Amino acid sequence: MIGAVMNAVAEPVVSVGADAGVDAPRLREIPYNYTSFSDREIVIRLLGADEWTLLDELRGERRTGRSARMLFEVLGDIWVVERNPYLQDDLTDNPKRQALIVEALRHRIAEIEKRRQAQSGADPDRDAKVARLVASASRAIDRFEASFPETAALRKRTRRVLGRHTHRDNIAFDGLARVSHVTDATDWRVEYPFVVLYPDTEDEVRGLVEGCIELGLTIVPRGGGTGYTGGACPLTPRAAVINTEKLERLSGVERIAIPGRAEPVTTIDAGAGVVTRRVMEAAEREGLVFAVDPTSADASCIGGNVAMNAGGKKAVLWGTAVDNLLSWRMVTPDAEWIEVERQDHNLGKIHDAPVATFAVRRLARDGTSVISTETIRVPGARFRKEGLGKDVTDKFLEGLPGVQKEGCDGIITSARFVLHRMPPAVRTVCLEFFGQVRDSVPSIVEIKRYLDQGPAARSSRASSTSTSAT
Ligand SMILES: Cc1cc2nc3c(=O)[nH]c(=O)nc-3n(C[C@H](O)[C@H](O)[C@H](O)COP(=O)(O)OP(=O)(O)OC[C@H]3O[C@@H](n4cnc5c(N)ncnc54)[C@H](O)[C@@H]3O)c2cc1C
């Protein structure tokens, strides 16, 4: 398989878009660059920014044809492996093939060097630039060659360290797992994850975080991968994506006593990996409403909903995730358990509450005994920007952990939400707006306020309007 796509030593491949003899500008000269990275970005990543400048200067002289093409072939071969985890798997399993590729790369660089030496003296400045590029490319090949044993060693260590906290099958390095976790709904692709972890239970998460810290891996939590901000996309080749899909414990509807309210309240408790739609259905079966209803509900997960403070159509009535959260558990980036509990839930939109109070409890390693408690009090209005469902510009939210943080301050492992009851009757209004969305939103808010006033207030307002009109 590899042999079919890699350049053979004896037969240099003509660059993508290259047309021998035609003096037309070529969009991409690095072969196999079917990625979203430009040639410039690839050269900078593999050789460095100064080398890109050098290469550009040499190409400006238009005397580099054959050598430049061979250099691009070297970069193309390295790049195609770096961007294809299936090729990496294949090479990792076949040391002989690895050696052949490295040999082919070195052969090309040796050819460039031979040509340089043959022409040296004619133009010392140009000669020095080519020598620098040859040296950089040789170092890139060294790194490429070293990457295989380094990766193998780190994989072995990772299996050993993380294997203490989860089943070995939950630690995945294979191409399919890595390709499936390189991006989210943004389709932004920067780095493939080093490893993908699939904890079986909430309890495993703390140990996995601790293990990743020991291994020097950057942790990226992931739910359904429907996020539109790129938050689940790894940005470093040493990233561990923690996929929460197996954390699918769902309590069913529970009426429980909650802090600050005399009467029990209907709630539901869900593992971070429960698909949002499942929670909505569980509530509906009891004639209740789970108000966190993003359009992506068939694929998004509860942890992702909390981390993004998601909301959908019902946000108009009951707000987004933050309004409906009663409590949640998470593991901080320093591998500590915390549990956050709202102390004064108003069973409505959080910005209608003068103050929202949260108890943040640090728990022992067992995830149950409380070590310390901190209280966060936030004026309800601070959670919203006037007229907006959620204020995406404010990630901090007065330091409230987990919510709207895109996974940056820890991994949510489960969350409990309040449930609502739909009014006994529903009427639908169909409105059509023309022009800009920004103009329609205030109208919707105004219509909603008007309807909220109730029939008596509406009829008195209508009669005063008609009086003033006459
Ligand atoms: C078609 C479509 C429609 C959408 N409609 C809406 C909508 O109506 N309303 C809305 O608000 N959004 C919407 N979204 C955006 C997206 O679905 C939501 O943000 C959703 O909450 C993301 O959940 P997820 O499980 O897919 O998260 P992911 O995409 O997996 O992750 C999103 C972010 O959350 C972090 N994260 C995931 N799980 C955890 C966890 N357990 N702990 C900590 N951090 C975590 C990730 O690291 C990442 O930063 C839509 C997206 C699509 C593709």
The ligand as an SDF file (V2000), in Angstrom:
LIG
                    3D

 53 58  0  0  0  0  0  0  0  0999 V2000
  -26.1420   20.9620   12.9460 C   0  0  0  0  0  0  0  0  0  0  0  0
  -25.7530   21.6320   14.2370 C   0  0  0  0  0  0  0  0  0  0  0  0
  -26.7000   22.3310   14.9400 C   0  0  0  0  0  0  0  0  0  0  0  0
  -26.3540   22.9670   16.1250 C   0  0  0  0  0  0  0  0  0  0  0  0
  -27.3160   23.6400   16.8310 N   0  0  0  0  0  0  0  0  0  0  0  0
  -27.0140   24.2200   17.9950 C   0  0  0  0  0  0  0  0  0  0  0  0
  -28.0290   24.9030   18.7450 C   0  0  0  0  0  0  0  0  0  0  0  0
  -29.2000   24.9590   18.3700 O   0  0  0  0  0  0  0  0  0  0  0  0
  -27.6530   25.4810   19.9200 N   0  0  0  0  0  0  0  0  0  0  0  0
  -26.3700   25.4030   20.3910 C   0  0  0  0  0  0  0  0  0  0  0  0
  -26.0950   25.9230   21.4790 O   0  0  0  0  0  0  0  0  0  0  0  0
  -25.3910   24.7650   19.7000 N   0  0  0  0  0  0  0  0  0  0  0  0
  -25.6850   24.1670   18.5160 C   0  0  0  0  0  0  0  0  0  0  0  0
  -24.7130   23.5160   17.8090 N   0  0  0  0  0  0  0  0  0  0  0  0
  -23.3430   23.4650   18.3430 C   0  0  0  0  0  0  0  0  0  0  0  0
  -23.0710   22.1710   19.1690 C   0  0  0  0  0  0  0  0  0  0  0  0
  -23.9140   21.1400   18.7860 O   0  0  0  0  0  0  0  0  0  0  0  0
  -23.2300   22.4230   20.6310 C   0  0  0  0  0  0  0  0  0  0  0  0
  -22.2530   23.3300   21.0600 O   0  0  0  0  0  0  0  0  0  0  0  0
  -23.1310   21.1540   21.4860 C   0  0  0  0  0  0  0  0  0  0  0  0
  -23.3740   21.5030   22.8320 O   0  0  0  0  0  0  0  0  0  0  0  0
  -21.7620   20.4750   21.3960 C   0  0  0  0  0  0  0  0  0  0  0  0
  -21.8590   19.2340   22.0490 O   0  0  0  0  0  0  0  0  0  0  0  0
  -20.9080   18.0210   21.6580 P   0  0  0  0  0  0  0  0  0  0  0  0
  -21.1800   16.9020   22.5970 O   0  0  0  0  0  0  0  0  0  0  0  0
  -21.0270   17.7050   20.2260 O   0  0  0  0  0  0  0  0  0  0  0  0
  -19.5080   18.6510   21.9860 O   0  0  0  0  0  0  0  0  0  0  0  0
  -18.1180   18.5140   21.2230 P   0  0  0  0  0  0  0  0  0  0  0  0
  -18.2220   19.0790   19.8580 O   0  0  0  0  0  0  0  0  0  0  0  0
  -17.6060   17.1340   21.3620 O   0  0  0  0  0  0  0  0  0  0  0  0
  -17.2420   19.4790   22.1060 O   0  0  0  0  0  0  0  0  0  0  0  0
  -17.5390   20.8470   22.1610 C   0  0  0  0  0  0  0  0  0  0  0  0
  -16.6130   21.4840   23.1880 C   0  0  0  0  0  0  0  0  0  0  0  0
  -16.9540   21.0020   24.4730 O   0  0  0  0  0  0  0  0  0  0  0  0
  -15.8470   20.3310   25.0600 C   0  0  0  0  0  0  0  0  0  0  0  0
  -16.3860   19.1450   25.7310 N   0  0  0  0  0  0  0  0  0  0  0  0
  -17.0700   18.1150   25.1970 C   0  0  0  0  0  0  0  0  0  0  0  0
  -17.4020   17.2330   26.1470 N   0  0  0  0  0  0  0  0  0  0  0  0
  -16.9030   17.7260   27.3120 C   0  0  0  0  0  0  0  0  0  0  0  0
  -16.8860   17.2690   28.6570 C   0  0  0  0  0  0  0  0  0  0  0  0
  -17.4600   16.1200   29.0120 N   0  0  0  0  0  0  0  0  0  0  0  0
  -16.2820   18.0320   29.5690 N   0  0  0  0  0  0  0  0  0  0  0  0
  -15.6890   19.1970   29.2590 C   0  0  0  0  0  0  0  0  0  0  0  0
  -15.6560   19.6740   27.9980 N   0  0  0  0  0  0  0  0  0  0  0  0
  -16.2640   18.9490   27.0440 C   0  0  0  0  0  0  0  0  0  0  0  0
  -14.9100   19.9910   23.9210 C   0  0  0  0  0  0  0  0  0  0  0  0
  -13.5640   19.9340   24.3620 O   0  0  0  0  0  0  0  0  0  0  0  0
  -15.1550   21.1530   22.9900 C   0  0  0  0  0  0  0  0  0  0  0  0
  -14.4030   22.2650   23.3830 O   0  0  0  0  0  0  0  0  0  0  0  0
  -25.0310   22.8970   16.6080 C   0  0  0  0  0  0  0  0  0  0  0  0
  -24.0620   22.1770   15.8830 C   0  0  0  0  0  0  0  0  0  0  0  0
  -24.4210   21.5530   14.7200 C   0  0  0  0  0  0  0  0  0  0  0  0
  -23.3770   20.7870   13.9660 C   0  0  0  0  0  0  0  0  0  0  0  0
  1  2  1  0
  2  3  1  0
  2 52  2  0
  3  4  2  0
  4  5  1  0
  4 50  1  0
  5  6  2  0
  6  7  1  0
  6 13  1  0
  7  8  2  0
  7  9  1  0
  9 10  1  0
 10 11  2  0
 10 12  1  0
 12 13  2  0
 13 14  1  0
 14 15  1  0
 14 50  1  0
 15 16  1  0
 16 17  1  0
 16 18  1  0
 18 19  1  0
 18 20  1  0
 20 21  1  0
 20 22  1  0
 22 23  1  0
 23 24  1  0
 24 25  2  0
 24 26  1  0
 24 27  1  0
 27 28  1  0
 28 29  2  0
 28 30  1  0
 28 31  1  0
 31 32  1  0
 32 33  1  0
 33 34  1  0
 33 48  1  0
 34 35  1  0
 35 36  1  0
 35 46  1  0
 36 37  1  0
 36 45  1  0
 37 38  2  0
 38 39  1  0
 39 40  1  0
 39 45  2  0
 40 41  1  0
 40 42  2  0
 42 43  1  0
 43 44  2  0
 44 45  1  0
 46 47  1  0
 46 48  1  0
 48 49  1  0
 50 51  2  0
 51 52  1  0
 52 53  1  0
M  END
$$$$
